[in-house]
Amino acid sequence: MVNLFLVSTIFYISCKTNYKPLKHKIIKVKAPFEMPTIPIPDFTNCEQYLITDFGAVQGDQQTISEAIAKAIDAANEAGGGSVIIPKGKWLTGKIHFKIETKHER
């Protein structure tokens, strides 16, 4: 569950321009007060970057941290994408996110 939250929340980078635009599912919440709609991103058209493809080895915090950084860099270089962390325990050091892609500059 933590991995899904991490991937969905932290690695939210808009899709490459040659992909379909990032779509959102709109959720309406019934409440006894005014409640704004909640957009949920759909990452199905985004390129995926699996951290194990960048050298992550489960149980090795250093390689995991480096692989996540490399996957974030690759997604940024490509103009966007989703960094995928497989099921399991993937302890890491600090992660630095990129807010804008190189294509936005």
N, C-alpha and C positions, 0 to 999 in steps of 0.2 A: 504494500500500500504506500509506503514511504517512497519507494522508487517511482511509482506511478505519479505521485504528487510532485516529486522532484523533477521528473521529465516534463510533465505537463506545465508546471508553473515556472520553473527556473529556466528551462531551455526554450522558452517561447520566442522564436525568431520567425519573422514573416517569411513566407515562401519565396523562392527564386522567381524572378519576373517571367521566365519561360514556363512556369507552372501556373495552374489555375489559381486565381486569388484565394487566399485563406478564407474559408467559409466559417460562419458561426451559427450555432443552433441557439435560438433565443428561448430562455426559460422564464416563464411567468410564475411568480410565487403569490399565492393567495394569502393575504394577511389582513388583519383588522386596521391596518394603516397603509398609507401609500408606499408601495414598494417598487423600485425600478426593476426593469427586466435584467436578466443576467445573461450575457453572451458567453457561450461555451465554444472555444475554438475547435475546429476539425482539422487535424493534421494529416489526413489521409493522402493529400496531394503533395506533401512536403518530402524532400529527400531525407533519408535517414542516415545517421552516422553512428554506428555501433562502436562503443568504446573498446571492445576487444579487438576490433580491426586496427586500432591505434596503439595496441600493445598492453592494454589493461590485463592484469593477472589477478584473479581473486585472491585476497589475502596479502597483497603487496601494495600497501598504501601509496608508496612513491610512484609505482607504475600506473596505478589507477588515477592518481592526481594528474600525472603527465598526459595520460591518454585522454582524459576528459578535456584538458586544456587544448590538446591537438584536435579533438573532435569539434570543439567550439570554434577554434580557428578555421577548420575546414568548412564548417557550415557558414561562417562569416565570409570567407573567401568566395564561396559559391553563391552568396547572396541570400542565404537563409537555409533553414532545415531543422530537423529534430535530432538531438543527441539522445541516443538510446542507451540506457543502462539495463543490462539483463537482470533477471530475477536472481536474488542472492544477496549476500552481504558485500558491499563495495565501499569500504571505509576510505575516505579521502581527506586530503588537507584542504586548504582554502581553494575556492573556485572563484574565478573572476569572469563575470559575464560581459558580453558585448551588447551594448544597447543599439548601436547602429551598424549596419553592414557596410562594407566597403563600397557597395553599389549605390548607397544613399548619399555619399559624400559629394 
